[in-house]
């Protein structure tokens, strides 16, 4: 084995993306699992230190520090340096707008789920899985 990653053919990549998407939306977050302990429960509204992890198939996750403001009513702001992901959580979907200052860089709608203290969503068009991993509450 050479350690080289062989790029997936478009059909195989689409199949993997579809599998990830189904994993996110097919089962409710509580299916097959015992109730979460308080330490792994969905975080309460507030400001948090976090990590934003981005995974493109077949590459491994790329994670970095982020600051998160989780608000009541479904608004979430994830700041990574001078980029801000404005998220609006609705029943079963997330509206995302990526901003650099006053300039909108991207926007899309995607399914999402909470997995303990992680907010997970996928951009199926680009084959990208996002995870916001909540850490300690900011002081």
C-alpha positions in Angstrom: 0.0 0.0 0.0 1.4 3.4 -0.9 -0.7 5.5 1.4 -2.1 7.5 -1.5 -5.8 8.3 -1.5 -7.5 7.4 -4.8 -10.2 9.9 -5.8 -13.6 8.3 -6.0 -15.5 8.2 -9.3 -18.4 10.6 -9.4 -20.9 7.8 -9.1 -19.2 6.3 -6.0 -18.9 9.8 -4.5 -22.6 10.5 -5.1 -23.4 7.1 -3.4 -21.4 8.0 -0.3 -22.9 11.4 -0.1 -26.4 9.9 -0.4 -25.5 7.5 2.4 -24.4 10.3 4.7 -27.6 12.2 3.9 -29.8 9.2 4.6 -27.9 8.7 7.9 -28.7 12.2 8.9 -32.4 12.2 8.0 -33.6 8.6 8.0 -33.6 8.1 11.8 -34.7 10.5 14.5 -31.7 11.4 16.7 -33.1 9.3 19.6 -33.7 6.1 17.6 -31.9 3.1 19.1 -30.2 5.1 21.8 -30.8 5.5 25.5 -31.5 9.0 26.8 -28.5 11.2 26.8 -26.7 12.1 30.0 -26.7 15.8 30.9 -23.0 16.1 29.9 -23.8 14.9 26.3 -27.2 16.6 25.9 -27.9 19.3 23.4 -26.4 22.6 24.7 -28.5 25.3 26.3 -28.7 28.7 24.6 -25.5 30.7 25.2 -22.0 31.4 23.9 -19.5 28.5 23.6 -16.0 27.7 22.6 -16.3 25.1 19.8 -14.8 23.3 16.9 -16.1 23.4 13.4 -15.3 20.2 11.5 -15.7 20.0 7.7 -15.4 16.6 6.0 -15.3 16.1 2.2 -15.4 12.5 1.0 -13.0 10.7 1.0 -10.7 13.1 2.9 -10.6 13.1 6.7 -12.2 15.8 8.8 -10.6 19.2 9.0 -11.4 20.8 12.3 -10.6 24.2 13.8 -11.6 26.5 16.6 -14.8 28.4 16.5 -17.0 30.6 18.7 -20.7 29.8 18.8 -23.7 31.8 19.9 -26.6 29.5 20.3 -29.8 31.5 20.7 -33.4 30.7 21.7 -35.7 30.5 18.7 -33.3 28.4 16.5 -30.6 31.0 15.5 -27.0 29.8 15.7 -23.9 31.9 14.8 -20.6 30.1 14.2 -17.6 32.4 13.9 -14.3 31.1 12.4 -11.8 34.0 12.2 -13.6 36.6 10.0 -16.2 34.2 8.6 -19.6 33.8 10.2 -22.0 31.0 9.5 -25.5 32.3 10.2 -27.7 29.2 10.8 -31.4 29.1 11.3 -32.8 25.8 12.7 -36.3 24.8 11.5 -38.1 21.6 12.0 -35.9 19.1 10.1 -33.9 21.6 8.1 -31.3 24.3 8.5 -30.9 27.5 6.5 -27.3 28.5 6.3 -25.7 31.8 5.1 -21.9 32.2 5.1 -20.8 35.8 5.5 -17.4 37.5 5.3 -18.1 40.9 6.8 -21.1 42.3 4.8 -20.4 40.0 1.8 -22.5 36.8 1.4 -20.2 34.0 0.3 -22.7 31.1 0.2 -26.1 29.9 1.3 -28.0 26.6 1.2 -30.7 24.6 3.0 -29.9 21.2 4.4 -31.2 18.5 6.8 -29.6 18.5 10.3 -29.5 16.6 13.5 -28.2 16.9 17.0 -25.9 14.1 18.1 -25.4 14.9 21.8 -23.4 18.2 21.8 -22.7 18.1 18.1 -24.8 19.9 15.5 -24.4 18.0 12.2 -25.6 19.0 8.7 -24.6 18.2 5.1 -24.2 20.1 1.9 -25.3 17.3 -0.4 -24.5 19.3 -3.6 -20.9 19.6 -2.6 -20.5 16.4 -0.6 -19.5 18.2 2.5 -20.4 17.2 6.1 -20.3 19.9 8.8 -20.1 19.3 12.5 -20.2 22.0 15.1 -18.7 20.4 18.3 -19.7 22.4 21.3 -17.1 22.8 24.0 -17.2 24.8 27.3 -19.5 27.7 27.8 -17.8 31.0 27.3 -17.5 33.3 30.3 
